[in-house]
Amino acid sequence: MTTTIALVTGANKGIGLETARQLGARGATVLAGARDEERGEEAERALQAAGADARFVPLDVTDPGSIQRAADWIDREYGRLDILVNNAGIARGNLPSETDLDAMREVYEVNVFGVIRVTNALLPLLRRAPAARIVNVSSEVGSITSMTDPSSPLAHMPGSVAYPSSKSALNMITAMYAKELRNTPIKVNAANPGYTKTDLNRNSGFRSVAEGAEASVYLATLPADGPSGILWGHLWSADGSADAYGVLPW
Ligand SMILES: NC(=O)c1ccc[n+]([C@@H]2O[C@H](COP(=O)([O-])OP(=O)(O)OC[C@H]3O[C@@H](n4cnc5c(N)ncnc54)[C@H](OP(=O)(O)O)[C@@H]3O)[C@@H](O)[C@H]2O)c1
């Protein structure tokens, strides 16, 4: 039996580290992408201590050289990639009228352009896998429908431009990659972790990282008849259960 090779970007902490742990627990070889060597090596040790076959890969999603070196290394070591989880992300927030364009560019460099850079560099390796899965870690705050539905809990969040719009862009990017790849075995989907307790929100989220990672792991391990081009994960609605999962509206 061949081993599944999975790369998770931003895997040194938060939802990414937990996604790598869960994929490792399912028997995948997990390549833990991290931009900082010390944090990456620490994550590798933590994942190995949890029983995973894990290796740290230096990877800054804003740096084309770093991405190419990671792709070349994966090519040399494994010759293919079965799972890519584009998890690395950052958040900055201001009211729309106070948007700082430099901060917004920073967010887009990671959450939007970073995903395209990494995906395109790794697509040749993903195409070599029998049935690759690409998971873009998005958010319900990128769902224009949810954010503007007066009955959604999300409608009560203060307005902000940089982060939510970066995830709306990522949703469309997901749909367009799924479209380009629809005649291949590769599936491309967006995951909604839900509001998860991590450094991204100063640990204010009400879900655990274990719950937050579930959507990514589910989409990363979809069977051949699974969907492509959807936003899937925790559903947070005024009338529904906070533990419900499903397809979210764009
Ligand atoms: N937490 C939530 O409630 C929530 C909800 C919906 C979606 N999400 C999404 O979930 C994903 C993971 O977020 P999280 O909550 O786990 O946040 P987190 O704990 O802050 O982790 C973010 C990860 O991304 C990495 N990263 C940032 N910039 C990077 C770059 N240029 N290159 C490579 N890695 C980079 C960070 O590395 P460093 O340690 O080096 O900074 C860290 O490993 C993000 O895409 C986020 O938007 C989170």
The ligand as an SDF file (V2000), in Angstrom:
LIG
                    3D

 48 52  0  0  0  0  0  0  0  0999 V2000
   -9.3740   30.6540   13.9150 N   0  0  0  0  0  0  0  0  0  0  0  0
  -10.5150   30.8340   13.2880 C   0  0  0  0  0  0  0  0  0  0  0  0
  -11.5540   31.1410   13.9140 O   0  0  0  0  0  0  0  0  0  0  0  0
  -10.6050   30.6690   11.8110 C   0  0  0  0  0  0  0  0  0  0  0  0
  -11.8910   30.6940   11.2300 C   0  0  0  0  0  0  0  0  0  0  0  0
  -12.0090   30.5380    9.8520 C   0  0  0  0  0  0  0  0  0  0  0  0
  -10.8680   30.3580    9.0990 C   0  0  0  0  0  0  0  0  0  0  0  0
   -9.6400   30.3420    9.6850 N   0  0  0  0  0  0  0  0  0  0  0  0
   -8.4800   30.1330    8.8140 C   0  0  0  0  0  0  0  0  0  0  0  0
   -7.7500   29.0210    9.2940 O   0  0  0  0  0  0  0  0  0  0  0  0
   -6.3880   29.1180    8.8560 C   0  0  0  0  0  0  0  0  0  0  0  0
   -5.4680   28.8540   10.0320 C   0  0  0  0  0  0  0  0  0  0  0  0
   -5.6520   29.9010   10.9830 O   0  0  0  0  0  0  0  0  0  0  0  0
   -5.5060   29.7200   12.5640 P   0  0  0  0  0  0  0  0  0  0  0  0
   -6.7520   30.1750   13.1640 O   0  0  0  0  0  0  0  0  0  0  0  0
   -4.9570   28.3900   12.8840 O   0  0  0  0  0  0  0  0  0  0  0  0
   -4.4140   30.8660   12.8460 O   0  0  0  0  0  0  0  0  0  0  0  0
   -2.9710   30.8560   13.5230 P   0  0  0  0  0  0  0  0  0  0  0  0
   -2.9680   30.0300   14.7560 O   0  0  0  0  0  0  0  0  0  0  0  0
   -2.6000   32.2970   13.6110 O   0  0  0  0  0  0  0  0  0  0  0  0
   -2.0680   30.1110   12.4480 O   0  0  0  0  0  0  0  0  0  0  0  0
   -1.7790   30.6960   11.2070 C   0  0  0  0  0  0  0  0  0  0  0  0
   -0.6480   29.9250   10.5630 C   0  0  0  0  0  0  0  0  0  0  0  0
   -0.3550   30.5310    9.3000 O   0  0  0  0  0  0  0  0  0  0  0  0
    1.0570   30.7450    9.2550 C   0  0  0  0  0  0  0  0  0  0  0  0
    1.4540   31.8110    8.3330 N   0  0  0  0  0  0  0  0  0  0  0  0
    1.1620   33.1240    8.3870 C   0  0  0  0  0  0  0  0  0  0  0  0
    1.7700   33.7660    7.3700 N   0  0  0  0  0  0  0  0  0  0  0  0
    2.4670   32.8340    6.6760 C   0  0  0  0  0  0  0  0  0  0  0  0
    3.3140   32.8640    5.5430 C   0  0  0  0  0  0  0  0  0  0  0  0
    3.6010   34.0160    4.9030 N   0  0  0  0  0  0  0  0  0  0  0  0
    3.8360   31.7020    5.0870 N   0  0  0  0  0  0  0  0  0  0  0  0
    3.5850   30.5300    5.7240 C   0  0  0  0  0  0  0  0  0  0  0  0
    2.8270   30.4410    6.8250 N   0  0  0  0  0  0  0  0  0  0  0  0
    2.2700   31.5850    7.2900 C   0  0  0  0  0  0  0  0  0  0  0  0
    1.4460   31.0440   10.6890 C   0  0  0  0  0  0  0  0  0  0  0  0
    2.8420   30.9380   10.8720 O   0  0  0  0  0  0  0  0  0  0  0  0
    3.6550   31.8370   11.9640 P   0  0  0  0  0  0  0  0  0  0  0  0
    3.5070   31.1300   13.2810 O   0  0  0  0  0  0  0  0  0  0  0  0
    5.0390   31.8350   11.4310 O   0  0  0  0  0  0  0  0  0  0  0  0
    3.0150   33.1870   11.9770 O   0  0  0  0  0  0  0  0  0  0  0  0
    0.6470   29.9620   11.3840 C   0  0  0  0  0  0  0  0  0  0  0  0
    1.2910   28.7300   11.2850 O   0  0  0  0  0  0  0  0  0  0  0  0
   -6.2480   30.5170    8.2530 C   0  0  0  0  0  0  0  0  0  0  0  0
   -6.3320   30.4360    6.8360 O   0  0  0  0  0  0  0  0  0  0  0  0
   -7.4550   31.2510    8.8040 C   0  0  0  0  0  0  0  0  0  0  0  0
   -7.8560   32.3240    7.9880 O   0  0  0  0  0  0  0  0  0  0  0  0
   -9.4860   30.4840   11.0240 C   0  0  0  0  0  0  0  0  0  0  0  0
  1  2  1  0
  2  3  2  0
  2  4  1  0
  4  5  1  0
  4 48  2  0
  5  6  2  0
  6  7  1  0
  7  8  2  0
  8  9  1  0
  8 48  1  0
  9 10  1  0
  9 46  1  0
 10 11  1  0
 11 12  1  0
 11 44  1  0
 12 13  1  0
 13 14  1  0
 14 15  2  0
 14 16  1  0
 14 17  1  0
 17 18  1  0
 18 19  2  0
 18 20  1  0
 18 21  1  0
 21 22  1  0
 22 23  1  0
 23 24  1  0
 23 42  1  0
 24 25  1  0
 25 26  1  0
 25 36  1  0
 26 27  1  0
 26 35  1  0
 27 28  2  0
 28 29  1  0
 29 30  1  0
 29 35  2  0
 30 31  1  0
 30 32  2  0
 32 33  1  0
 33 34  2  0
 34 35  1  0
 36 37  1  0
 36 42  1  0
 37 38  1  0
 38 39  2  0
 38 40  1  0
 38 41  1  0
 42 43  1  0
 44 45  1  0
 44 46  1  0
 46 47  1  0
M  CHG  2   8   1  16  -1
M  END
$$$$
